[in-house]
Amino acid sequence: MLSYIRNAYYLSFPVVIGAVLSNRMATRLSDVDPIHWATPIVLALVVFIIYTVDRLLDVRKDELNASRQPLTARHRFHRQYAAILWWVVIGAAGLAFILTFFLPSSVIKFGIVLGGICIAYVGAVFRLPSHHPALLLKEPLVATLYAAGIWGSVWVQRPTISNVDITECLMFTGIAFQNLLLFAIMEQLEAPNQPQFSLATEWGGDRCDVILRWLTFLIIAAGLSLCFLTNDRFAQRSALMLALMSLTLYGIQRYPDYFIKNERYRWLGDGVFWMPALVL
């Protein structure tokens, strides 16, 4: 049983499920007609494809460079099962393509634009040298694309977008960035002799700590403010949940020695995106 759970974790299923739950929370923030049934399925498939292809290309890039071995168990898993995973990706892409025909035209147009950006990003990461300055944009760019897929796919099906929607989307984007920067810091602590090129290494631990503290403070302040600025009960609950998600990530940051063991920070860090289920 543990092996199945571990494999699901390596395949980024927690991230995929978190994306679907977060998308559902974004959907419930409005009382417009229900979001099309195929939207969360396509979203889940696309998130899985992007995360899997990104790691498969990481492994391939490592093999071509022949300069280092994958540093994480997740990458070793993808290297071991690369041939199978490529076929799984092709199957998932085929299913997503078929379901696309059931989606509203607004979602299709949005998906084409966002998908093109994601493909360009993954291709650039594969082709750029390991220490190219553009790679420092990884954390904020991935956080923005992740949030855009979850919230944008809902917004293009709505007649209007409220200030509450925009605020909670920005909070969610901040949480996604907080998650990625925190992971980069923890990876650096896991392998101090093999630092990976990222914002964590570029900014340093002290600066990252300050940035994450302020980010947590701003997200919590925004969440509490929305409780007084809106009468929508679900908007209040979701704002508080977003604040709690950020606070949970801050807790990981505060106790790195505990959460670095057995990659606990990854399990809980990805698990925060399941927390919207508590308000659905």
N, C-alpha and C positions, 0 to 999 in steps of 0.2 A: 504493500500500500504506500509506504514511504517513497518507493522508487517512482510510482506513478505521480505522486504529488510533486516530487522533485522535477520530474520531466515536464509536468505542466508548468511549473515555475520557470524552467529553462526556456520553454516555448512562449513565454510572456503572456500566458493565459490570465494571470492576475491583472496585467495592464489592460488586456482586451476586455475583461469583465468590468474593470473599473471605468473604461471608456463608455461602455454601454450604460452603466448605472449613472454616470455623470451626464450622459446625453439624455437619459430619462428625466433627471432632475432639471436640466435645462428646458426640456419639453414642458414640464408641469408648471413652470414659472408663468405660463400664459394660458388663457382660457379659450384660445382659438381652436379651430378644428383639430382633431387628433393628427399627430405627425404620421406620415405614411409608414405602414408596417415594415416595409423593406429597409427603411433608413438605418435602424440599429444593427440589422444583420450585415448590411454592406459596410457600415462603419466598423464592426467587429472584424470582418474579413480584411479590410484595408489596413487597420492597425496591426493585425497579425502579420500581414504581408510585409509591411514596411519594417517592422521590428526584426522579422526573421531575415529578410534580404539584407538589411543593414549588418547583421551579425555574420551572415554567410559571406558577405563581401569583406568584412573585417578579417575573417579567417583566410579568405583567398588572398587578400593583400599581404597578410602575414607570411603566407607560403611563398608568394612571389618575391618578397623582400628577403626571406630567409634570414632575418635579423633577430627575431625573437619568437618565443612561443606565446600562444594566447594566455593571458594572465588570469582569466577567470574560468571557473568550472562551466559556466554558461557557454563560453566560447569553445571550450574543449568538447562539449556536447554537440555543438553545431558543426565542428570539424569532423567528429566521428560519424555523424549521421547526415552529412552534407548532401549526398546523392538523394537520399529519401526526402529530405526537407525541400530540396529544389522541386521535386515532383509535387509535394504537398502545396508549395507556394503556387505552382502552375494550376493545380486543381482549385485552390481558393480563388485565384484570379479569374479562372473560368466561371466559377459560381457567381462571383461578384459582378462579372460582366453580364451574365444572364439576368441577374436581379436588377441590374441597372435599367433594363427596359420597363420595369414596373414602377420606377421612381418618377416623381414629378419632374418636369423639364427644368425647373429652377434648381433642383438638387443636382441634376445631371450636369448642368452648366457650372455650378459651383464645384462639383467634384472634379470636373475636367481641369479647371484652373488650379485647384489645390493639389490634385494628383500630379499635374505637371511640375509644380514647385517641389513636391516631395521627391519625384524622380530625379529632378535636377540636383537636389540636395544630396541624395544617396550617391548619385554618380560622381558628384564633386568630391565627396568624402573619400570615395574609392580611388580617385585619380590624384588627388592632392598629396604632396609629401607629408610625412608624419608630423612635421613641425611647421606647417604652413600657417601663417597668422589667421587665415580665414577659418581655420578649424576652431578658433576660440569663440566663434559665433554659435557653436553647436548647441550649448545649453539654452541660450535664449531663443534660438531659431526653432529647435525641436519643441520647446515649451509653447511657443506661439502657434506652430503648425498643429500640435496636439489639441490645443484649446480651440483653434479655428475649426478643426474637423468636428469637434463635439458640439460647439455652439453654433457655428456657421451653418451646419446642415439643418439646424432647427430654424434659425433666423430667416433663411431664404424661403421658408414655408409660412412665414408670418407676414401679416399686412403692415405691422409696425413693430418697432423695437423700443422698449421703454428704457429709462435711465437705470432702473433697477436691474434689468437684464444686462446692460453694459457694465454696470458696476460689479455684478457677480461674475461676469465673464472675465473681467480684469483680475478679480480676486483669484479665480480659478487658474488663470495664466500665471499669476504670481506663485501659486502653490506648485504648479508644474515646474516652474523654473527653480523654486526652492528645493523640490525633490531632486532634480537633476544636478544642481550644484552641490547639494548635500551628498549625493552618491559619488560625485567626483572627489570630494574631500575624503570620504570614507575609503574609497579605492586607493587614494594616496597614503592613507594611514595603514591600509592592509599591506601595501608593497612599497615602502619608503625608498627602497633601493632601485625600484623600477617605476619612477613616476611617469604617468601618462600626460601627454600634452593637453591641457585643458585650462579653463578659467581658474580652477583651484590651484594649479601650479603657477599660473601666471600672476594671480593676485596674491597668493600666499594665504596661509591659514588665518592670520589675524584679520586681514581685510575681509575675507570671506565670512568670518564669524560676525563681524560688524554688519555686513550687508544682509546676512540671513536674520540677524536680530531685528534690524529695521524693517525688513520685509515682513517678518512675522507680526511686528507691532502694527504696521500699516494695514495688513489684511484683517487682523482682529479689530482694529479701530473701524475699518470700513464695515465689517460685519455687524458690530454693535450699533453703528450709526444707522444702518438700514433698518434696524429694529424700531427706531424712533421716527424714521422718515417715510415708512410705508405702512399701510394698514393691511396689506396682503399677508395673511398668516403663513402661507407656504413660503413666500419670499423671506419672511422673518426666520422661519425654521432653516431654510437652506442657507441663509447668510450666516447663521450661527454654526451650522455644520461646516461651512467652508472655513470659518474661523477656527473651529476645533481641528480640522484637518491640518491647517498650518501650525497650530500649537503642538500637534502630535509630532510633526516633522521637527519642530524646535526641540522637543523632548529627546529625539534621537541625537540631535546635534549636541545637546548638553551632556549626554552620557555616552560618548563614543566607545569607550572601553568595553561597555556591556554589549552594545548593539553591533560591534564589529565581529563578535564571536558568531561563528556559523552563519555569517551573512544575515544576522537578524535585522539589520537596518534595511536590507532589500525587501525582506518579507513584509515588515511593517510599513516601510516607505511606499511600496507599491500597494499595500493593503489600504492605505488611507483613501484611495480612490474608490474603495468599496463602501466607504462611510456614507455617501449619499443614499444608500439603500435604507438607512435608518429614518429618513424623512419621506420616503416614497409611499 
